[in-house]
Amino acid sequence: MTTESKELAKKAQGFTAKRVGNALLNNALIIIMLVVAVYVAFTQPAFLTPRSLVNLLSLTAAYLPVALGIAGCIVLTGTDLSAGRAVGITACVSASLLQTTGAANKMWPNIGTLPIPVVILIAVGLGALIGAFNGFFVAKFKLHPFIVTLATQLILYTILLLYVQMGNNNGMAISSLDEGYRNFVVGDPPLLSFDGGKIQIPNYVIYAVILSALMWFIWNKTTFGKNMFALGANEEAARVSGVNVFMTTILVFALAGAMYGWAGFVESARVASNTANTGVNYELDAIAACVIGGVSFVGGIGKISGVIIGVIMLRLIFVALPLVGMDQNLQYAIKGGIILFACALDMRKYLVKK
């Protein structure tokens, strides 16, 4: 081998090693999470039982719609801090409209129990309206989404506190939900089960799969999706290319709000007893999951598959850690560390490309 050939081979090896090193570093958080999960699986056999895996799947499906919504806001280089409160208010509204007719603490006794499709439209529409409100202030006044959604979060919490005290509720948890509502969301029996019915998959898991497919189509196969990524990558270039920046921004936030509305509808039946604290801090989990899944805060970068992986990874950690004796009070510190680490890796990838 000539000297020149040796030099080329050395450079090729160095380039390959650098690429491998970058790949490992860029995916360090997911690798660490997988290592933790494997360790727990070996030390705690209960972690891999069908019941535990169904619980992981159920939690993923419950949190996924919020992450799918926030992901679009992050693609626009923004975020949405009002997501958790939007989930809370749509959950409480859904619960109040779907209580059993003879419930002792029925919030609105004069309207009976509304049809489920009507309540879905109300919850999703209310969520979309909240999102459009955020998008309008971001698009019209060029305010940062952090400020707008922080203000909306506080406004929604106030409205929620007032709402749970209306009617005959007097601030109590909104419970005694209609059996048909619970069966539609959770399933009794569920639409999907295994091992002769011993392993039951909640219905909302199936709905989450359908919702993910719908969002994938919107992101990848529609003009709106292409405009969203163009706007997130470079607003000025998108405007010059003919993208309606104002309307696209409002629609992205409205779509996010619709996802929160659906999440609230599902959460209401899932927890079965709704208070003003329903949905609290859901936006933290969603933001962490999106960043873990590769949705970049620099804008214009993200995949639905990445969001799904991020939610699964995050739920995996919070299902696994209690099994090894981790204090539940540490979960917020862990979430904060994950968000900080994930954002640092995201910025590193951006700087390397630049």
N, C-alpha and C positions, 0 to 999 in steps of 0.2 A: 504493500500500500504506500502510495506516495505521500509526501508531507502535506500536499494540498488536500488529498483525500482524507487524511487524518484530521486536518483542521475542520473540514466540512462535517465529518462524523462527530467530532467533538462539539461543534456548534449545534448540530441536530440533537445530540444527547442533552445539551444544556437547555435547548428550547423545549424539548419534551419534558424535562425535569421541572422547568419553570411553569409549564402549562399544568402539569400534575399538581405542583405545589399550589398554584392559584386556585385550581379546582377544589382541592382539599380545604383551603382557607375560606373560599367563598361559601362552601357548604359545611363549614365547621359546626354551625349550630345544629343542623339536622343530624350530622354525624354524632355529635355529643348526645343528642336526644335518643338516637337509635342505640347507642352504647348503654345509656341508662336503662332503656326499655329491655334490652337483651339481658342486662345484669338482673333486673327485677324478675324477668321471666325465668331465669335459672334459679334464683334464690327464693322466689315465691310462686310455687306452682299454681296458686289460685288465680294468678294474673292471666293465664292462658285458658281458663275454663270458659265454656260457652257463655255462661252468665256474665262474666267479666267482659268478654269481647262484645256481647250484645249491648252491654252498658256503654262501652267505648263508642260503638257505632251510633247508639241513640244520642249520646251527648254531642257527637260530631254533627249529626243531623239537626239537632236543636240550635246549635251555634252557627252553623254554616250560612243560613240566609243573611245574617247580620254581616258576616265577613264578605259575602258576595256583594252586598250593597256598598260597604265601605271601600272595597277594592277599587270600584269605579272612581270614587272621590280621590283616592290616593294616586290613581293613574293621572288625574288632573293636577298633581302636585299638591293636593289638599288633604283633608281628613274630615271626620265627622264625629265630634264629641257628644252629639245629642242622640246618637243611635240607641243607647241603653234606655234613655227616658222615652224615646219614641216607641220602643218595644213595650215599655211599662204602660204607657197610656193606651196603646192599641190592645194590649192584653186585658187591661181593666175594662175598657169599653166592650170588648168581645165577651168577657165574662158576665158583665152586667146585662147584656142583651140575650145571653143564652143560659140564664139561671132557670131551674125548673119552676114550673108555674106555681107550685104550692110551697116553695121555699119560705121558711120563716123570716129570713132577712132579705127577701127579694128586693132588689134595688128599685126597679121600675115595675111595680105590680100591675099597672094599667096597660102595659103593652104586651104582656105575655112573653112567650119565647119565640124569637124571630127565626125564620128559616136560616139554615147554615150558609147557603150561598149569599144571602143578603148581608149577613154579618161579615163574611169574607170580603165582599165588596166594600163595606164600610171601613173595615180595618185596613185593607190595602189602600183604599182611597185616602183615608186619614193620614196614613204614613207617607203616601206620595205628596199630599198637600204640605206636610211638614218639610219634606225634602225639597219641594219646589220653593218654599219660603226661604230655606237656606241658600238654594241656588240663585234665587233672585238677588239677594243682597251681595252674594259673591260676584255675580256677573255684572250687576248694575252699578254698584259702588266700588268695585275692585277691592273689597275687603278680604282679608285673609280668612280662609275657611275655619281656621282655628278659633278666631275671635267670634265669627258669626255663629258657629255651632256651639261654642261655649255659652253664648248668650241664649241661644235656643234651648240648650240643656236646662238652664235655670228657669226659663219661662215655662217649659214643659213640666218641670217638677212642681212648680207652683200650681199649674192647671191640674196636674194629677192629684196633688194633695187636696185641692178643692173638690175634684170630681168624686173621690172616694167617700166624701162626706155628704154627697147629695142623696136625694131620694130617701129610702128607708135604710140606707146602709150605715150612716152615722160613723164613718171612718173604720168600720170593721173590714176584715178580709172578705173579698167577694168570692163566695164558694157556692156549694149546692148547684153545680153545673148540670145542665141537661145531659141525660145519658147518651142521647144520640150524638151530641157534640163530642163527648169523651170517646165514643166509639169511632167517630169519623177521624179524629186526630190520632188517638193511641191505638184503638182497635181491640175489640173484645167480642169475638176473636179477631186477631189481626188478619190483614190480607195475605201476609207471608209468614209461614212458620215451618219449622223443620223438626225431625225426630218425633213424628207423631204429635206435634203441637207442644212439645216440651220446650223447644227453643222458639220464642215468639219475637218477631221483628216488628216494632211499632210502625204504624202506618205512616207517621211523619218522616220516617227514614226513606220510604218510597217517594214521598212528595219532595224530599230534599234532592233525590237523584233527578227527578223530573225538572226541578227548578234549576239545578246545575246545568242540565242539558240546554234548557231555555236560555240561560245566561251565556253559555258558550256560544250559542247561535247568535245572540244579540251582539256579543263582543267581536265575533269573527266573520259573520256572514251578512252583516247589515251595514248600510251607509252610516248609520248612527254610531256603530262601534268603531268604524274606521275614523270617523270625525273625532271621536273621543280620544283615541290614541294620538291622532295628529295634533289635537289641541294640547294634550299633555306633554308631547315631545317639544313643541315649539308653537306658542300661541300666535305669534306674529306671522309665522310661515303658514299656519292653518288659516288665518284670516285672509291672507293674500290668495290662498288657494280656493277661497270661496266658502269656507266653513263658517256657519253662523255661530260665532263664539257665544253670544248671549243665550241663544236657545239651547245649544248643546250643553252648556254648563247647567242650565236649569233642569234639563232632561236627565242628566247624569245624577244629580242630587235627588230628583223626583223618583227615578228608578231605585236609587238606594233606599229612599223612604218607603217605597212599595215593598221592598224586601224586609224592612223593619216591621211593616204592618203585618206581613205574612208571619214573620217570626213571633210577633206578639199574639196573633191568633192561635198559633201552635202552642206557645209557651203558656197561655192562659189555661188550656186544657191539660197540658203536661203537668203543671204544678198544682192545678185544681183549686188553689186558694191564693187569690191575687191581692196584693197590697200595693202601696205607693213605692215599695222597694223592689217590685218585680222588674227585672231587666237591668238592675243597677250594675254598672261597670261592664256591661256586655261589650261596649265599644273598645275597652282595653284588650279583651281577648281577641276581638276581631282585628284590631290594628296589629297586634302581635302576630296573629296567624297569617295575615297578608304579607307582612315583611318577611316572616320565615319562609313563606311560599314564593318569594321573589318579586312581589309587587313593589316597585321602587318608588321612593319618595321624590326622586329626581324627575319623575313623570314619563308617561308614554311607554312604560314597561310593565308587563304583567300577564299572567295566564290564569284561566279558571282552574286548570289542573293544579297549578301552584297554590292557589287559595285553598283548594280541597286538601292538598298535602299539608299545608300549614295548619289548618284546623285539626286534622288528624294528629299531627305531631304534638300540638299543644295539649289536646285532650289526653293523648297518650301519656304525657308527662304527669298531668294532674290526676290521672287514674292510677299511675304507677307509684308515685312518690308516697302516698299514704300507706301503701302496702309494706314499705320498708321503714315505717315509723316516722316519716317526715311530719313535723308539726304543721297542721293546716293553716295556722296563723302566718306561716312564712310564704303562703302562696302569692301574696301581692308583691313581696320583695322579689320572688322568682319571676313573676310576670314583668316587673320593672326591669330586672336584669336582662331578660330575654329580649325585650323591646330595645334596650340600649345596645346590646350586643348585635342584634340583627340590623339595626340602623347603622351602626359603625361598619359592619361588613358591607352593607348596601352602598354606603358612601365610598368605601374603599374600592369596590368594583367600578363605581362611576369615575373615580379619579384615575384608576388604572387605564380605563378605556380612553379617557381624555388625554 
